[in-house]
Amino acid sequence: MLDLNKIRDNIDETDQAIIELFEKRMKLCEEVAEYKIETGKQVLDTTREKQKLEKVTSLATGDFNKKSVEELFKQIMAMSRKMQYQILERHGADTQVNDVITFEETEDINKDGARIVYQGLEGAYAHDAVCQYFGEDADMYHVDTWKDAMEDVRDGKADYAVLPIENSTAGIVSQVYDLLVDYDNYIVAETFVKVEHALLGTQDADISDIQVVYSHPQSLMQSAKFLDEHREWQQISLSNNAVSAKKVADEQDKTHGAIASVRAGKLYGLKVLKEKVNYSDVNTTRFVVVAKNKVCKKDAGKISICFEIAHESGSLYNMLSHIIFNNLNMTKIESRPIEGRKWEYRFFIDFEGRLCDAAVRNTLKGIAAEAINMKILGNY
């Protein structure tokens, strides 16, 4: 019978030899990094790595070992690149990437005299978000679409746009994610608004009078349990909750109601027929504050980025490994299909940190170098 303890001793000896060889290899990779700094060569050399993988795989015997050796050396080369990025960072090399990850630090977001744009009408939850972050007396105005808001910031008509980016029950606002890619505007802050829908009607209406209900499709969905109790009501979707409230106020038909905020009811002179008609007590919408310039607060703690990668096995893992290797905490990942490119996706990631942190800079340099492209959406 085989002696298990003896086998384990042999494994320990082999592991020690592997570690010694690994450290020797990494030392050689440091010399490679120094050479690349002197010559200006890029860290990632896909042709060289492909040739190397083919060579080491050919040295292994059996299909299982060949596949395992390929995976092993992919990881070794990935760790080598990460170390080289750290060395480049210490030497201040790779100025092109430095330009991408450089934001102006500020003590606070400048709100004095700021002009803010949001989508919808007064009484919309975006209006609540503006009031919550900038104050009730802020210089604000509304536009028809999120794209209009982004363009006004781009063109200097507004200093900030306040846009919904995700809801705790309905998920992400995909169009806003896409607009963050399309425009050179940046997230500088975020604010959270608790969603509490109310059924609103004219001052002479009772809940028994209602026959038609207007609201945004998501608000109708979020109020589904309440609406199921009134299946005789016709549900009509409109572009915005505040638009729905204004329509009821303008028409003054007591058989028509709107699902919107209590604020909207007060603004348009409507009566609250029933409060809290949405089924979730924790329903919250996250809004981002977007500006034209690349600025971040000194106490910022979250970074949002997006990137595109090759449509091949392991490519997403390679990107995420930079976050893992640098001990950063990823808090969110989303994907969006890339228009005009079948089965290809753009990934959006949030993780904790500041752009001035060495671990963050190393992570971003690695992703920027290895992704097809990368954009920092904000540090806030």
Rosetta blueprint (number, residue, H / E / L):
1 M L
2 L L
3 D L
4 L H
5 N H
6 K H
7 I H
8 R H
9 D H
10 N H
11 I H
12 D H
13 E H
14 T H
15 D H
16 Q H
17 A H
18 I H
19 I H
20 E H
21 L H
22 F H
23 E H
24 K H
25 R H
26 M H
27 K H
28 L H
29 C H
30 E H
31 E H
32 V H
33 A H
34 E H
35 Y H
36 K H
37 I H
38 E H
39 T H
40 G L
41 K L
42 Q L
43 V L
44 L L
45 D L
46 T H
47 T H
48 R H
49 E H
50 K H
51 Q H
52 K H
53 L H
54 E H
55 K H
56 V H
57 T H
58 S H
59 L H
60 A L
61 T L
62 G L
63 D H
64 F H
65 N H
66 K H
67 K H
68 S H
69 V H
70 E H
71 E H
72 L H
73 F H
74 K H
75 Q H
76 I H
77 M H
78 A H
79 M H
80 S H
81 R H
82 K H
83 M H
84 Q H
85 Y H
86 Q H
87 I H
88 L H
89 E H
90 R H
91 H L
92 G L
93 A L
94 D L
95 T H
96 Q H
97 V H
98 N H
99 D H
100 V H
101 I H
102 T L
103 F L
104 E E
105 E E
106 T E
107 E L
108 D L
109 I L
110 N L
111 K L
112 D L
113 G L
114 A L
115 R E
116 I E
117 V E
118 Y E
119 Q E
120 G L
121 L L
122 E L
123 G L
124 A L
125 Y H
126 A H
127 H H
128 D H
129 A H
130 V H
131 C H
132 Q H
133 Y H
134 F H
135 G L
136 E L
137 D L
138 A L
139 D E
140 M E
141 Y E
142 H E
143 V E
144 D L
145 T L
146 W H
147 K H
148 D H
149 A H
150 M H
151 E H
152 D H
153 V H
154 R H
155 D L
156 G L
157 K L
158 A L
159 D L
160 Y E
161 A E
162 V E
163 L E
164 P E
165 I E
166 E E
167 N E
168 S L
169 T L
170 A L
171 G E
172 I E
173 V L
174 S H
175 Q H
176 V H
177 Y H
178 D H
179 L H
180 L H
181 V H
182 D H
183 Y L
184 D L
185 N L
186 Y E
187 I E
188 V E
189 A E
190 E E
191 T E
192 F E
193 V E
194 K E
195 V L
196 E L
197 H L
198 A E
199 L E
200 L E
201 G E
202 T L
203 Q L
204 D L
205 A L
206 D L
207 I H
208 S H
209 D H
210 I L
211 Q L
212 V E
213 V E
214 Y E
215 S E
216 H L
217 P H
218 Q H
219 S H
220 L H
221 M H
222 Q H
223 S L
224 A H
225 K H
226 F H
227 L H
228 D H
229 E L
230 H L
231 R L
232 E L
233 W L
234 Q E
235 Q E
236 I E
237 S E
238 L L
239 S L
240 N L
241 N H
242 A H
243 V H
244 S H
245 A H
246 K H
247 K H
248 V H
249 A H
250 D H
251 E H
252 Q L
253 D L
254 K L
255 T L
256 H E
257 G E
258 A E
259 I E
260 A E
261 S L
262 V H
263 R H
264 A H
265 G H
266 K H
267 L H
268 Y L
269 G L
270 L L
271 K E
272 V E
273 L E
274 K E
275 E L
276 K L
277 V L
278 N L
279 Y L
280 S L
281 D L
282 V L
283 N L
284 T E
285 T E
286 R E
287 F E
288 V E
289 V E
290 V E
291 A E
292 K L
293 N L
294 K L
295 V E
296 C E
297 K E
298 K L
299 D L
300 A L
301 G L
302 K E
303 I E
304 S E
305 I E
306 C E
307 F E
308 E E
309 I L
310 A L
311 H L
312 E L
313 S L
314 G L
315 S H
316 L H
317 Y H
318 N H
319 M H
320 L H
321 S H
322 H H
323 I H
324 I H
325 F H
326 N L
327 N L
328 L L
329 N L
330 M E
331 T E
332 K E
333 I E
334 E E
335 S E
336 R E
337 P E
338 I L
339 E L
340 G L
341 R L
342 K L
343 W L
344 E L
345 Y E
346 R E
347 F E
348 F E
349 I E
350 D E
351 F E
352 E E
353 G L
354 R L
355 L L
356 C L
357 D L
358 A H
359 A H
360 V H
361 R H
362 N H
363 T H
364 L H
365 K H
366 G H
367 I H
368 A H
369 A H
370 E H
371 A L
372 I L
373 N E
374 M E
375 K E
376 I E
377 L E
378 G E
379 N E
380 Y L
